[in-house]
Amino acid sequence: MDRLKDEILQNGEVRDGNILKVDNFLNHMLDVELLGEVGKEFYRLFRDEGITKVLTLEASGIAIAVLTAQQFKVPAVFAKKVDSQNLDREVYTSKVFSYTKGLEYTIRVSKKYIGKNDKLLLIDDFLADGNALRGLLDIAKQSGAETKGIGIVIEKGFLDGGKALRAEGYNLKSLAIVERMGKEGIVFRD
């Protein structure tokens, strides 16, 4: 997606620790028009997979998942990171280590919302080492649902997350793959 890459080049900020800050359009303030185009692109890439639900993590993945699910005309479900009194007691859980936060947390999805008849599209804003996706894949497996695809907005191609998931046979599509980034700028994989 050329528009996404242009936005990353124009407004992305490279920080120490392989952090790409894009919170001015992707994961804090949202460019809804751009995210609408992202949703349409994920629909184009996965429309033949029979998707019944779009699954993501809170919080950064929610907007992307909603706009993607809207294209498929299916529900969006998000894994919660915080336990609360209004969360069902019957939940699938998995542990996830956050690359950017440097801590582990438990994600939860109500057993009412995904099950063995579902064909899932997993969506996230970033793919680095793949820890968040591993948690979502674990929850999908526990539910008996079939993961039909993984859609990523920005993949850090210089890390091993995407490479490992593709080697395992997952249908993973990233809209922008950063090959390298640093003081010299951001370079995308062709």
C-alpha positions as a Python dict, from the first residue, in 0.01 Angstrom:
ca = {
    (1, 'M'): (0, 0, 0),
    (2, 'D'): (175, 309, -125),
    (3, 'R'): (-31, 552, 82),
    (4, 'L'): (56, 365, 401),
    (5, 'K'): (426, 363, 315),
    (6, 'D'): (415, 734, 234),
    (7, 'E'): (251, 802, 570),
    (8, 'I'): (516, 599, 752),
    (9, 'L'): (797, 783, 572),
    (10, 'Q'): (640, 1122, 628),
    (11, 'N'): (516, 1084, 987),
    (12, 'G'): (689, 779, 1135),
    (13, 'E'): (962, 831, 1392),
    (14, 'V'): (1239, 578, 1449),
    (15, 'R'): (1337, 542, 1814),
    (16, 'D'): (1602, 342, 1997),
    (17, 'G'): (1524, -26, 2051),
    (18, 'N'): (1381, -85, 1701),
    (19, 'I'): (1070, 119, 1784),
    (20, 'L'): (878, 280, 1498),
    (21, 'K'): (648, 546, 1642),
    (22, 'V'): (339, 594, 1424),
    (23, 'D'): (94, 707, 1688),
    (24, 'N'): (-6, 1015, 1492),
    (25, 'F'): (-202, 804, 1241),
    (26, 'L'): (-215, 437, 1345),
    (27, 'N'): (-224, 363, 1716),
    (28, 'H'): (-309, 674, 1917),
    (29, 'M'): (-460, 933, 1687),
    (30, 'L'): (-625, 748, 1400),
    (31, 'D'): (-635, 846, 1034),
    (32, 'V'): (-976, 692, 975),
    (33, 'E'): (-961, 736, 598),
    (34, 'L'): (-627, 554, 580),
    (35, 'L'): (-751, 279, 814),
    (36, 'G'): (-1059, 241, 595),
    (37, 'E'): (-825, 178, 301),
    (38, 'V'): (-633, -72, 517),
    (39, 'G'): (-959, -257, 589),
    (40, 'K'): (-1042, -267, 217),
    (41, 'E'): (-695, -401, 137),
    (42, 'F'): (-725, -678, 396),
    (43, 'Y'): (-1064, -765, 246),
    (44, 'R'): (-907, -784, -100),
    (45, 'L'): (-627, -1009, 28),
    (46, 'F'): (-847, -1248, 230),
    (47, 'R'): (-1194, -1228, 71),
    (48, 'D'): (-1183, -1586, -58),
    (49, 'E'): (-1105, -1739, 284),
    (50, 'G'): (-1463, -1759, 417),
    (51, 'I'): (-1387, -1533, 715),
    (52, 'T'): (-1657, -1540, 986),
    (53, 'K'): (-1481, -1326, 1249),
    (54, 'V'): (-1191, -1083, 1275),
    (55, 'L'): (-981, -1128, 1591),
    (56, 'T'): (-733, -881, 1738),
    (57, 'L'): (-585, -754, 2066),
    (58, 'E'): (-679, -441, 2252),
    (59, 'A'): (-608, -164, 2212),
    (60, 'S'): (-416, -74, 1896),
    (61, 'G'): (-567, -349, 1682),
    (62, 'I'): (-931, -265, 1750),
    (63, 'A'): (-982, 17, 1500),
    (64, 'I'): (-809, -179, 1224),
    (65, 'A'): (-1009, -492, 1304),
    (66, 'V'): (-1340, -303, 1308),
    (67, 'L'): (-1282, -140, 971),
    (68, 'T'): (-1167, -474, 829),
    (69, 'A'): (-1464, -664, 975),
    (70, 'Q'): (-1695, -401, 826),
    (71, 'Q'): (-1566, -498, 480),
    (72, 'F'): (-1630, -867, 548),
    (73, 'K'): (-1966, -792, 714),
    (74, 'V'): (-1866, -1006, 1014),
    (75, 'P'): (-1809, -931, 1384),
    (76, 'A'): (-1478, -806, 1519),
    (77, 'V'): (-1363, -965, 1846),
    (78, 'F'): (-1077, -837, 2057),
    (79, 'A'): (-876, -1010, 2324),
    (80, 'K'): (-881, -815, 2649),
    (81, 'K'): (-561, -754, 2841),
    (82, 'V'): (-725, -665, 3172),
    (83, 'D'): (-959, -885, 3373),
    (84, 'S'): (-1277, -711, 3485),
    (85, 'Q'): (-1600, -793, 3661),
    (86, 'N'): (-1804, -758, 3343),
    (87, 'L'): (-1593, -1016, 3155),
    (88, 'D'): (-1744, -1363, 3128),
    (89, 'R'): (-1587, -1625, 3355),
    (90, 'E'): (-1566, -1878, 3070),
    (91, 'V'): (-1273, -1745, 2868),
    (92, 'Y'): (-983, -1862, 2659),
    (93, 'T'): (-655, -1722, 2791),
    (94, 'S'): (-299, -1698, 2673),
    (95, 'K'): (20, -1528, 2787),
    (96, 'V'): (173, -1260, 2567),
    (97, 'F'): (503, -1077, 2602),
    (98, 'S'): (483, -719, 2474),
    (99, 'Y'): (779, -617, 2256),
    (100, 'T'): (726, -244, 2311),
    (101, 'K'): (627, -256, 2679),
    (102, 'G'): (874, -525, 2784),
    (103, 'L'): (625, -711, 3004),
    (104, 'E'): (405, -1020, 2998),
    (105, 'Y'): (28, -1010, 3031),
    (106, 'T'): (-265, -1247, 2997),
    (107, 'I'): (-511, -1198, 2712),
    (108, 'R'): (-871, -1320, 2734),
    (109, 'V'): (-1155, -1388, 2491),
    (110, 'S'): (-1501, -1502, 2601),
    (111, 'K'): (-1583, -1855, 2489),
    (112, 'K'): (-1917, -1717, 2365),
    (113, 'Y'): (-1751, -1517, 2090),
    (114, 'I'): (-1532, -1764, 1901),
    (115, 'G'): (-1573, -2136, 1847),
    (116, 'K'): (-1504, -2438, 1633),
    (117, 'N'): (-1720, -2320, 1342),
    (118, 'D'): (-1533, -1992, 1300),
    (119, 'K'): (-1283, -1904, 1029),
    (120, 'L'): (-1068, -1630, 1171),
    (121, 'L'): (-871, -1344, 1027),
    (122, 'L'): (-619, -1224, 1286),
    (123, 'I'): (-534, -853, 1261),
    (124, 'D'): (-268, -642, 1432),
    (125, 'D'): (-100, -308, 1381),
    (126, 'F'): (259, -436, 1415),
    (127, 'L'): (446, -762, 1380),
    (128, 'A'): (788, -777, 1545),
    (129, 'D'): (881, -1106, 1713),
    (130, 'G'): (528, -1243, 1678),
    (131, 'N'): (445, -1275, 2048),
    (132, 'A'): (104, -1107, 2026),
    (133, 'L'): (8, -1323, 1731),
    (134, 'R'): (124, -1635, 1913),
    (135, 'G'): (-122, -1550, 2188),
    (136, 'L'): (-407, -1500, 1940),
    (137, 'L'): (-315, -1822, 1759),
    (138, 'D'): (-319, -2005, 2093),
    (139, 'I'): (-667, -1872, 2170),
    (140, 'A'): (-788, -1968, 1821),
    (141, 'K'): (-652, -2319, 1871),
    (142, 'Q'): (-817, -2353, 2213),
    (143, 'S'): (-1151, -2252, 2061),
    (144, 'G'): (-1123, -2498, 1773),
    (145, 'A'): (-1157, -2213, 1522),
    (146, 'E'): (-956, -2219, 1202),
    (147, 'T'): (-710, -1937, 1139),
    (148, 'K'): (-751, -1857, 771),
    (149, 'G'): (-525, -1554, 759),
    (150, 'I'): (-314, -1299, 944),
    (151, 'G'): (-320, -934, 840),
    (152, 'I'): (-51, -697, 964),
    (153, 'V'): (-32, -326, 894),
    (154, 'I'): (344, -286, 957),
    (155, 'E'): (589, -575, 983),
    (156, 'K'): (943, -533, 1108),
    (157, 'G'): (1098, -759, 845),
    (158, 'F'): (1441, -744, 1008),
    (159, 'L'): (1300, -942, 1303),
    (160, 'D'): (1200, -1307, 1285),
    (161, 'G'): (826, -1298, 1368),
    (162, 'G'): (693, -1292, 1013),
    (163, 'K'): (955, -1529, 879),
    (164, 'A'): (874, -1790, 1146),
    (165, 'L'): (496, -1766, 1100),
    (166, 'R'): (525, -1797, 722),
    (167, 'A'): (757, -2098, 761),
    (168, 'E'): (487, -2261, 975),
    (169, 'G'): (243, -2223, 685),
    (170, 'Y'): (31, -1930, 802),
    (171, 'N'): (-127, -1713, 534),
    (172, 'L'): (35, -1390, 654),
    (173, 'K'): (7, -1066, 462),
    (174, 'S'): (173, -743, 571),
    (175, 'L'): (84, -414, 405),
    (176, 'A'): (424, -256, 473),
    (177, 'I'): (738, -453, 558),
    (178, 'V'): (1020, -245, 702),
    (179, 'E'): (1350, -400, 591),
    (180, 'R'): (1562, -166, 801),
    (181, 'M'): (1530, 158, 990),
    (182, 'G'): (1761, 392, 1172),
    (183, 'K'): (1921, 733, 1147),
    (184, 'E'): (1947, 691, 769),
    (185, 'G'): (1570, 650, 749),
    (186, 'I'): (1321, 374, 679),
    (187, 'V'): (1364, 124, 396),
    (188, 'F'): (1078, -102, 286),
    (189, 'R'): (1106, -452, 144),
    (190, 'D'): (994, -469, -218),
}
